[in-house]
Amino acid sequence: MRHFSSVVLTLVMVIVATPVHAATFQQAEFVNVTVPVNDNLYVAGTTIHIEENVSGDLLVAGSNVQIDSTVGNTLQAAGGQVNIEGTVTQSARVAGGTVTISAHIEGDLIVAGGQIFVASGAVIDGDVMIFGGTIVMDAQVGKSLKIYGGDVTLGGSVQGPAEIHAEKATLNGTINGESILAIQNLSLRENASFAENVRYWTKEGETDFAPTLERDATAEFDTTLGPKVNSDTWEQAAVAGGALAVVFGVYSLLSSALILLLFLLLARPLFKRAGDRVRAEPWWSLLIGFLYVAVTPVLILLLFVTLIGIPLALFTLFLYIFSWVFGTVISAMILTRWIETRNRTPWNMWIYFLVSFLIVIGLKLLMIIPILGWIVYIVLLFMAFGGLLPSLSVKAKRSSRS
């Protein structure tokens, strides 16, 4: 994850700054888009197949994601298995367990995953950055390439500079710009070619680059690219840790956006009632939330003691974990309702979504502040729980009566 922070910070700013315009949202276990979409499209599900063109942004998250069409703007995709074909007219940001790309991407490409395969038929006109475990990069890259991985295979061609950091790498492609290689175990194949100077480090020491160098290019063994046991190591570790935190922050924001949309579609009236309750009885909501957080674990343990109570204990444990995992989103939606009532003008769903998403970002930033930030966050979280629980009980009573 080293050196990834600058690009990921840019990604965070892009996601945060993207306005919410007209959009189509689809959520189901199986989603198959078979008609053209003439605005932005947000999709969440287990198995997702995008067969027709999307004129705007495409944001998709699922277990299995297949994109075969043209995306008219930016693509953001996350999933267990992600396969991208077709064309993306601007940039693409992809994360997944296994990612396969054979598309034409007219902007930049950022990919993070366990296994990443960028096929020989793929063309990326802009800059490329890849972070992963196993990486096979055979595409044509119009600008620069940066790779940080475990086992890297590079074919294809790179028109600009290239930087590769890996435990193991096999190079069999063309790099027309300057190259920086920090690779423990390096293998140069017959089609490897470097048009400009190369700075490199390998665990074995100096390597014969002569057969791969074009024109007046030179190769220089640079020990500064290798691991160092000094103060710089701590700095690099700090950068890596910070980059890792930012990466998970990005995916957390992406998942929060999808969960927000789901909650809005499925339970917006519930969160409105909860927000009204918190606004009317803030201290009572705080007390209820505190009791929920403190007493529920004890109740779960007591239920586990009795055999008959184990199913209920498991269900309660699931709900308790769910509330903590999505506590930030829940708090944001309830705070949004409080702001909406003060504004005295009803909001449509997309304004409600945008304000809630901005509050999610604010709450995540609040948790960065030591002590005071966490105290404020916990208070808001307790109040949200305290407003939501009575609203749930009221809904349950109404359902039982009907």
Secondary structure, 3 states (H helix, E strand, C coil): CCCCHHHHHHHHHHHHHCCCCCEEEEEEEEEEECCCECCEEEEEEEEEEECCCECCCEEEEEEEEEECCEECCCEEEEEEEEEECCEECCCEEEEEEEEEECCEECCCEEEEEEEEEECCCCEECCCEEEEEEEEEECCEECCCEEEEEEEEEECCEECCCEEEEEEEEEECCEECCCEEEEEEEEEECCCCEECCCEEEECCCCCCCCHHHECCCCCEEECHHHCCCCCHHHHHHHHHHHHHHHHHHHHHHHHHHHHHHHHHHHHHHHHHHHHHHHHHHCHHHHHHHHHHHHHHHHHHHHHHHHCHHHHHHHHHHHHHHHHHHHCHHHHHHHHHHHHHHHHHCCCCCHHHHHHHHHHHHHHHHHHCCCCCHHHHHHHHHHHHHHHHHHHHHHHHHHHHHHC
